[in-house]
Amino acid sequence: MSAGRVTGVVLAAGRAPIDVCRCRNGNGHPFWLRRIVFAELARLHGDKRMCKLVESSHYRVTEVDVDGTVPLDVDTWDGHDRLLTAGRR
């Protein structure tokens, strides 16, 4: 993920409590969160807690169009290896 993508999301962020990137192949990182969601996010567990929060309908979510695809999920050694392999292409 490039610094430009992060900057683009920050600049495009609206007033919704949550902004997510809408990539060519789905929604993904980075997310932009407002303070109002922090307490609920802290109560959730697991590596998919951000998805649970976005899909909960507790908060309005804005999708920010970005160029590219959803970044690889890297929270295991297998994910790490996939990331390294993808970087060699």
OpenMM code with the backbone's topology and positions (N, CA, C; nanometers):
from openmm import Vec3, app, unit

residues = "MET SER ALA GLY ARG VAL THR GLY VAL VAL LEU ALA ALA GLY ARG ALA PRO ILE ASP VAL CYS ARG CYS ARG ASN GLY ASN GLY HIS PRO PHE TRP LEU ARG ARG ILE VAL PHE ALA GLU LEU ALA ARG LEU HIS GLY ASP LYS ARG MET CYS LYS LEU VAL GLU SER SER HIS TYR ARG VAL THR GLU VAL ASP VAL ASP GLY THR VAL PRO LEU ASP VAL ASP THR TRP ASP GLY HIS ASP ARG LEU LEU THR ALA GLY ARG ARG".split()
positions = [
    Vec3(0.0849, -0.1156, 0.0000),
    Vec3(0.0000, 0.0000, 0.0000),
    Vec3(0.0902, 0.1228, 0.0000),
    Vec3(0.0526, 0.2183, -0.0805),
    Vec3(0.1359, 0.3374, -0.0920),
    Vec3(0.0939, 0.4458, 0.0067),
    Vec3(0.1878, 0.5344, 0.0342),
    Vec3(0.1565, 0.6500, 0.1187),
    Vec3(0.0513, 0.7360, 0.0501),
    Vec3(0.0504, 0.7372, -0.0835),
    Vec3(-0.0485, 0.8137, -0.1577),
    Vec3(-0.1897, 0.7659, -0.1318),
    Vec3(-0.2072, 0.6342, -0.1167),
    Vec3(-0.3409, 0.5807, -0.0872),
    Vec3(-0.3872, 0.6285, 0.0496),
    Vec3(-0.2990, 0.6242, 0.1465),
    Vec3(-0.3348, 0.6694, 0.2813),
    Vec3(-0.3703, 0.8178, 0.2780),
    Vec3(-0.2881, 0.8981, 0.2134),
    Vec3(-0.3142, 1.0413, 0.2034),
    Vec3(-0.4469, 1.0670, 0.1327),
    Vec3(-0.4741, 0.9919, 0.0257),
    Vec3(-0.5991, 1.0074, -0.0473),
    Vec3(-0.7201, 0.9798, 0.0385),
    Vec3(-0.7133, 0.8769, 0.1219),
    Vec3(-0.8257, 0.8430, 0.2102),
    Vec3(-0.8446, 0.9529, 0.3141),
    Vec3(-0.7360, 1.0021, 0.3696),
    Vec3(-0.7462, 1.1087, 0.4694),
    Vec3(-0.8092, 1.2329, 0.4067),
    Vec3(-0.7648, 1.2694, 0.2872),
    Vec3(-0.8173, 1.3893, 0.2218),
    Vec3(-0.9621, 1.3729, 0.1772),
    Vec3(-1.0015, 1.2512, 0.1415),
    Vec3(-1.1372, 1.2266, 0.0921),
    Vec3(-1.2355, 1.1920, 0.2032),
    Vec3(-1.1846, 1.1701, 0.3226),
    Vec3(-1.2713, 1.1284, 0.4331),
    Vec3(-1.3819, 1.2305, 0.4543),
    Vec3(-1.5008, 1.1778, 0.4689),
    Vec3(-1.6165, 1.2640, 0.4927),
    Vec3(-1.6413, 1.2818, 0.6407),
    Vec3(-1.7660, 1.2967, 0.6751),
    Vec3(-1.8028, 1.3168, 0.8149),
    Vec3(-1.8518, 1.1887, 0.8803),
    Vec3(-1.8540, 1.0795, 0.8060),
    Vec3(-1.8997, 0.9520, 0.8610),
    Vec3(-1.8011, 0.9034, 0.9678),
    Vec3(-1.8485, 0.8265, 1.0644),
    Vec3(-1.7586, 0.7721, 1.1662),
    Vec3(-1.6522, 0.6776, 1.1092),
    Vec3(-1.6830, 0.6123, 0.9965),
    Vec3(-1.5890, 0.5172, 0.9367),
    Vec3(-1.5818, 0.5427, 0.7863),
    Vec3(-1.4606, 0.5492, 0.7336),
    Vec3(-1.4371, 0.5532, 0.5896),
    Vec3(-1.3538, 0.4319, 0.5532),
    Vec3(-1.3911, 0.3644, 0.4452),
    Vec3(-1.3162, 0.2476, 0.3984),
    Vec3(-1.2773, 0.2687, 0.2534),
    Vec3(-1.1688, 0.2059, 0.2122),
    Vec3(-1.1262, 0.2122, 0.0725),
    Vec3(-1.2103, 0.1168, -0.0108),
    Vec3(-1.2619, 0.1656, -0.1221),
    Vec3(-1.3302, 0.0793, -0.2182),
    Vec3(-1.2322, 0.0559, -0.3325),
    Vec3(-1.1730, -0.0639, -0.3321),
    Vec3(-1.0750, -0.1044, -0.4327),
    Vec3(-1.1467, -0.1746, -0.5471),
    Vec3(-1.0723, -0.2086, -0.6509),
    Vec3(-1.1321, -0.2789, -0.7665),
    Vec3(-1.1928, -0.4125, -0.7268),
    Vec3(-1.1366, -0.4791, -0.6270),
    Vec3(-1.1835, -0.6127, -0.5905),
    Vec3(-1.2490, -0.6185, -0.4520),
    Vec3(-1.2937, -0.5071, -0.4003),
    Vec3(-1.3637, -0.5068, -0.2725),
    Vec3(-1.3169, -0.3945, -0.1817),
    Vec3(-1.3670, -0.3948, -0.0602),
    Vec3(-1.3276, -0.2935, 0.0374),
    Vec3(-1.2074, -0.3420, 0.1162),
    Vec3(-1.1190, -0.2486, 0.1515),
    Vec3(-0.9994, -0.2873, 0.2247),
    Vec3(-0.9306, -0.1696, 0.2909),
    Vec3(-0.8086, -0.1903, 0.3265),
    Vec3(-0.7270, -0.0931, 0.3996),
    Vec3(-0.6809, 0.0176, 0.3073),
    Vec3(-0.6510, 0.1339, 0.3615),
    Vec3(-0.6661, 0.1700, 0.5017),
    Vec3(-0.8096, 0.2121, 0.5341),
    Vec3(-0.8414, 0.2076, 0.6617),
    Vec3(-0.9685, 0.2569, 0.7134),
    Vec3(-0.9413, 0.3905, 0.7830),
    Vec3(-1.0391, 0.4774, 0.7827),
    Vec3(-1.0287, 0.6036, 0.8558),
    Vec3(-1.1390, 0.6010, 0.9612),
    Vec3(-1.1008, 0.6086, 1.0872),
    Vec3(-1.1968, 0.5972, 1.1976),
    Vec3(-1.1993, 0.7251, 1.2787),
    Vec3(-1.3176, 0.7605, 1.3214),
    Vec3(-1.3309, 0.8723, 1.4136),
    Vec3(-1.3383, 0.8186, 1.5556),
    Vec3(-1.3066, 0.9037, 1.6477),
    Vec3(-1.2958, 0.8651, 1.7888),
    Vec3(-1.4210, 0.7956, 1.8420),
    Vec3(-1.5365, 0.8293, 1.7883),
    Vec3(-1.6633, 0.7739, 1.8372),
    Vec3(-1.6685, 0.6206, 1.8280),
    Vec3(-1.5900, 0.5596, 1.7393),
    Vec3(-1.5951, 0.4136, 1.7219),
    Vec3(-1.4898, 0.3398, 1.8043),
    Vec3(-1.3966, 0.4115, 1.8658),
    Vec3(-1.2835, 0.3473, 1.9332),
    Vec3(-1.3261, 0.2524, 2.0455),
    Vec3(-1.4207, 0.2927, 2.1279),
    Vec3(-1.4593, 0.2091, 2.2424),
    Vec3(-1.5194, 0.0772, 2.1947),
    Vec3(-1.6069, 0.0818, 2.0947),
    Vec3(-1.6660, -0.0426, 2.0444),
    Vec3(-1.5604, -0.1296, 1.9771),
    Vec3(-1.4710, -0.0691, 1.9018),
    Vec3(-1.3640, -0.1452, 1.8370),
    Vec3(-1.2778, -0.2165, 1.9417),
    Vec3(-1.2506, -0.1513, 2.0521),
    Vec3(-1.1684, -0.2109, 2.1577),
    Vec3(-1.2372, -0.3315, 2.2224),
    Vec3(-1.3706, -0.3327, 2.2231),
    Vec3(-1.4440, -0.4447, 2.2839),
    Vec3(-1.4496, -0.5671, 2.1927),
    Vec3(-1.4250, -0.5501, 2.0629),
    Vec3(-1.4303, -0.6620, 1.9695),
    Vec3(-1.2987, -0.7377, 1.9719),
    Vec3(-1.3035, -0.8655, 1.9334),
    Vec3(-1.1829, -0.9487, 1.9352),
    Vec3(-1.1645, -1.0164, 1.8002),
    Vec3(-1.0412, -1.0527, 1.7727),
    Vec3(-1.0105, -1.1281, 1.6520),
    Vec3(-0.9581, -1.0403, 1.5401),
    Vec3(-0.9014, -1.1050, 1.4402),
    Vec3(-0.8388, -1.0312, 1.3310),
    Vec3(-0.9408, -0.9711, 1.2340),
    Vec3(-1.0666, -1.0065, 1.2475),
    Vec3(-1.1704, -0.9522, 1.1588),
    Vec3(-1.2574, -0.8501, 1.2317),
    Vec3(-1.2086, -0.7965, 1.3435),
    Vec3(-1.2930, -0.7061, 1.4212),
    Vec3(-1.3278, -0.5788, 1.3470),
    Vec3(-1.2393, -0.5312, 1.2602),
    Vec3(-1.2717, -0.4116, 1.1834),
    Vec3(-1.3871, -0.4403, 1.0883),
    Vec3(-1.3847, -0.5559, 1.0244),
    Vec3(-1.4948, -0.5943, 0.9351),
    Vec3(-1.6252, -0.6055, 1.0125),
    Vec3(-1.6184, -0.6625, 1.1325),
    Vec3(-1.7378, -0.6744, 1.2158),
    Vec3(-1.7954, -0.5368, 1.2467),
    Vec3(-1.7090, -0.4421, 1.2753),
    Vec3(-1.7538, -0.3070, 1.3074),
    Vec3(-1.8174, -0.2407, 1.1854),
    Vec3(-1.7530, -0.2532, 1.0705),
    Vec3(-1.8050, -0.1925, 0.9476),
    Vec3(-1.9407, -0.2526, 0.9116),
    Vec3(-1.9545, -0.3824, 0.9270),
    Vec3(-2.0777, -0.4518, 0.8874),
    Vec3(-2.1862, -0.4479, 0.9950),
    Vec3(-2.1582, -0.3902, 1.1103),
    Vec3(-2.2532, -0.3916, 1.2221),
    Vec3(-2.3734, -0.3001, 1.2025),
    Vec3(-2.3656, -0.2055, 1.1140),
    Vec3(-2.4706, -0.1038, 1.0921),
    Vec3(-2.4867, -0.0106, 1.2113),
    Vec3(-2.3936, -0.0119, 1.3053),
    Vec3(-2.4001, 0.0804, 1.4183),
    Vec3(-2.3549, 0.2200, 1.3784),
    Vec3(-2.2736, 0.2279, 1.2725),
    Vec3(-2.2162, 0.3546, 1.2300),
    Vec3(-2.2310, 0.3708, 1.0791),
    Vec3(-2.2462, 0.4957, 1.0373),
    Vec3(-2.2485, 0.5245, 0.8939),
    Vec3(-2.1069, 0.5032, 0.8393),
    Vec3(-2.0987, 0.4398, 0.7238),
    Vec3(-1.9708, 0.4084, 0.6602),
    Vec3(-1.9685, 0.4724, 0.5211),
    Vec3(-1.8624, 0.5424, 0.4907),
    Vec3(-1.8425, 0.6005, 0.3586),
    Vec3(-1.7326, 0.5227, 0.2878),
    Vec3(-1.7560, 0.4902, 0.1614),
    Vec3(-1.6537, 0.4229, 0.0808),
    Vec3(-1.5797, 0.5280, -0.0012),
    Vec3(-1.4473, 0.5216, 0.0023),
    Vec3(-1.3612, 0.6137, -0.0717),
    Vec3(-1.2982, 0.5355, -0.1866),
    Vec3(-1.3261, 0.5762, -0.3094),
    Vec3(-1.2700, 0.5072, -0.4260),
    Vec3(-1.1187, 0.5252, -0.4312),
    Vec3(-1.0473, 0.4142, -0.4467),
    Vec3(-0.9015, 0.4169, -0.4614),
    Vec3(-0.8627, 0.3275, -0.5781),
    Vec3(-0.7508, 0.3567, -0.6376),
    Vec3(-0.7001, 0.2747, -0.7465),
    Vec3(-0.6254, 0.1558, -0.6871),
    Vec3(-0.6408, 0.0404, -0.7469),
    Vec3(-0.5679, -0.0769, -0.7008),
    Vec3(-0.6588, -0.1803, -0.6388),
    Vec3(-0.5960, -0.2801, -0.5811),
    Vec3(-0.6676, -0.3918, -0.5208),
    Vec3(-0.6487, -0.3914, -0.3698),
    Vec3(-0.7300, -0.4715, -0.3025),
    Vec3(-0.7194, -0.4841, -0.1574),
    Vec3(-0.5812, -0.5412, -0.1238),
    Vec3(-0.5086, -0.4769, -0.0312),
    Vec3(-0.3772, -0.5300, 0.0072),
    Vec3(-0.3897, -0.6693, 0.0691),
    Vec3(-0.2836, -0.7475, 0.0576),
    Vec3(-0.2815, -0.8800, 0.1191),
    Vec3(-0.2973, -0.8689, 0.2699),
    Vec3(-0.3689, -0.9634, 0.3276),
    Vec3(-0.3873, -0.9713, 0.4716),
    Vec3(-0.2654, -1.0419, 0.5306),
    Vec3(-0.1909, -0.9724, 0.6137),
    Vec3(-0.0687, -1.0301, 0.6698),
    Vec3(-0.0793, -1.0321, 0.8215),
    Vec3(-0.1301, -1.1463, 0.8739),
    Vec3(-0.1347, -1.1637, 1.0183),
    Vec3(-0.0905, -1.3040, 1.0588),
    Vec3(-0.0310, -1.3741, 0.9630),
    Vec3(0.0261, -1.5067, 0.9886),
    Vec3(0.1576, -1.5165, 0.9117),
    Vec3(0.2336, -1.6210, 0.9399),
    Vec3(0.3580, -1.6413, 0.8652),
    Vec3(0.3278, -1.6731, 0.7189),
    Vec3(0.2191, -1.7465, 0.6925),
    Vec3(0.1805, -1.7742, 0.5537),
    Vec3(0.1504, -1.6445, 0.4795),
    Vec3(0.0799, -1.5534, 0.5449),
    Vec3(0.0511, -1.4233, 0.4845),
    Vec3(0.1780, -1.3451, 0.4582),
    Vec3(0.2716, -1.3535, 0.5507),
    Vec3(0.4014, -1.2880, 0.5342),
    Vec3(0.4740, -1.3424, 0.4122),
    Vec3(0.4734, -1.4750, 0.3976),
    Vec3(0.5396, -1.5379, 0.2828),
    Vec3(0.4728, -1.4960, 0.1514),
    Vec3(0.3391, -1.4887, 0.1494),
    Vec3(0.2675, -1.4442, 0.0281),
    Vec3(0.3048, -1.3009, -0.0075),
    Vec3(0.3184, -1.2156, 0.0932),
    Vec3(0.3577, -1.0776, 0.0709),
    Vec3(0.4965, -1.0687, 0.0092),
    Vec3(0.5892, -1.1467, 0.0625),
    Vec3(0.7247, -1.1462, 0.0075),
    Vec3(0.7273, -1.1977, -0.1349),
    Vec3(0.6501, -1.3030, -0.1623),
    Vec3(0.6439, -1.3591, -0.2965),
    Vec3(0.5817, -1.2582, -0.3930),
    Vec3(0.4768, -1.1901, -0.3520),
    Vec3(0.4120, -1.0909, -0.4383),
    Vec3(0.5056, -0.9748, -0.4683),
    Vec3(0.5917, -0.9392, -0.3735),
    Vec3(0.6852, -0.8289, -0.3941),
    Vec3(0.7947, -0.8594, -0.4937),
    Vec3(0.8180, -0.9876, -0.5222),
    Vec3(0.9224, -1.0290, -0.6167),
    Vec3(0.8739, -1.0299, -0.7609),
    Vec3(0.7441, -1.0122, -0.7811),
    Vec3(0.6896, -1.0168, -0.9182),
    Vec3(0.7158, -0.8913, -0.9938),
] * unit.nanometer
topology = app.Topology()
chain = topology.addChain("A")
for resn in residues:
    res = topology.addResidue(resn, chain)
    for name in ("N", "CA", "C"):
        topology.addAtom(name, app.Element.getBySymbol(name[0]), res)
